[in-house]
Amino acid sequence: MKDPAPGIPPELAAVESPSALSCPVDMEVDARQLACPLPLLKAKQGLRNVADGGLVRVLSTDRGSLKDFVSFAHLTGHNLEGFYQQDDYYCFVLRKPPGKVILK
């Protein structure tokens, strides 16, 4: 595995791939230009609206999202399936685990 770019958590570097931008997903959330904590809140809304095992792609320009999404996945049991840094934004792909209820 290559060394992660500065500031990229190793959990994201492990799943980094340009395919995160184009893989099939159940929902895409465009949270670009929104400041913390809105990208994560929008992601949670998206995850509430997909079936178990569903994929949500989140686009964010907020640098704080890098740590927020890693922490969220760790604390809630969601899987970070993909990540990519594209020019001026980040792309995260999250999988909703079976039986997971997303609280508001």
C-alpha positions as CSV (number, residue, x, y, z in Angstrom):
1,M,0.0,0.0,0.0
2,K,1.3,3.5,-0.8
3,D,1.9,6.1,1.9
4,P,-1.2,8.2,2.3
5,A,-1.2,11.8,1.2
6,P,-0.6,14.2,4.1
7,G,-3.8,14.6,6.2
8,I,-5.5,11.5,4.7
9,P,-6.3,9.0,7.5
10,P,-4.9,5.5,6.9
11,E,-8.5,4.1,6.9
12,L,-9.3,6.2,3.9
13,A,-6.0,5.6,2.2
14,A,-6.7,1.8,2.4
15,V,-9.9,2.2,0.3
16,E,-8.7,5.1,-2.0
17,S,-9.6,4.5,-5.6
18,P,-10.9,6.6,-8.5
19,S,-13.7,4.1,-8.8
20,A,-15.3,5.7,-5.8
21,L,-16.4,8.5,-8.2
22,S,-18.2,6.2,-10.6
23,C,-19.2,3.0,-8.8
24,P,-22.9,2.2,-8.8
25,V,-24.6,3.5,-5.6
26,D,-28.1,3.7,-4.3
27,M,-27.9,7.4,-3.4
28,E,-25.5,10.3,-4.0
29,V,-25.4,13.2,-1.5
30,D,-23.8,16.4,-2.7
31,A,-22.5,18.2,0.4
32,R,-19.9,20.3,-1.4
33,Q,-19.6,23.8,0.0
34,L,-21.3,22.8,3.3
35,A,-19.3,23.2,6.5
36,C,-18.9,20.7,9.4
37,P,-21.1,19.0,10.6
38,L,-23.5,19.3,7.6
39,P,-21.7,16.8,5.3
40,L,-22.0,14.1,7.9
41,L,-25.6,15.0,8.7
42,K,-26.5,14.9,5.0
43,A,-24.8,11.5,4.8
44,K,-26.8,10.2,7.7
45,Q,-30.0,11.4,6.0
46,G,-29.0,9.5,2.9
47,L,-28.2,6.3,4.8
48,R,-31.6,6.4,6.5
49,N,-33.2,6.3,3.0
50,V,-31.4,3.3,1.6
51,A,-32.0,-0.4,2.2
52,D,-29.6,-2.5,4.3
53,G,-26.5,-3.1,2.4
54,G,-27.1,0.0,0.3
55,L,-24.3,2.3,-0.8
56,V,-24.3,6.1,-0.4
57,R,-21.7,8.3,-2.1
58,V,-21.0,11.6,-0.4
59,L,-19.2,14.5,-2.0
60,S,-17.7,17.1,0.4
61,T,-15.3,20.0,0.3
62,D,-15.0,20.2,4.0
63,R,-11.5,19.0,5.2
64,G,-13.0,18.0,8.5
65,S,-15.0,15.3,6.7
66,L,-11.8,13.2,6.4
67,K,-11.8,12.5,10.2
68,D,-15.6,12.8,10.6
69,F,-16.4,9.9,8.2
70,V,-13.7,7.6,9.6
71,S,-15.1,8.2,13.1
72,F,-18.7,7.8,12.0
73,A,-18.0,4.5,10.3
74,H,-16.0,3.2,13.3
75,L,-18.6,4.3,15.9
76,T,-21.7,3.1,14.0
77,G,-20.5,0.0,12.2
78,H,-20.9,1.4,8.7
79,N,-18.3,0.4,6.1
80,L,-16.1,2.8,4.3
81,E,-16.1,1.1,0.9
82,G,-14.4,3.8,-1.1
83,F,-12.6,7.2,-1.0
84,Y,-11.1,9.5,-3.5
85,Q,-9.8,13.1,-3.5
86,Q,-10.8,14.7,-6.8
87,D,-9.4,18.2,-7.4
88,D,-11.1,20.3,-4.8
89,Y,-13.5,17.8,-3.2
90,Y,-13.6,14.5,-1.4
91,C,-15.7,11.5,-2.3
92,F,-16.7,8.9,0.3
93,V,-18.7,5.7,-0.3
94,L,-20.4,4.2,2.7
95,R,-22.3,0.9,3.0
96,K,-25.2,0.6,5.4
97,P,-24.9,-2.6,7.4
98,P,-27.8,-5.0,7.8
99,G,-30.3,-4.1,10.6
100,K,-28.8,-0.7,11.2
101,V,-31.2,2.0,12.3
102,I,-29.9,5.6,11.7
103,L,-31.0,8.0,14.4
104,K,-31.6,11.6,13.6
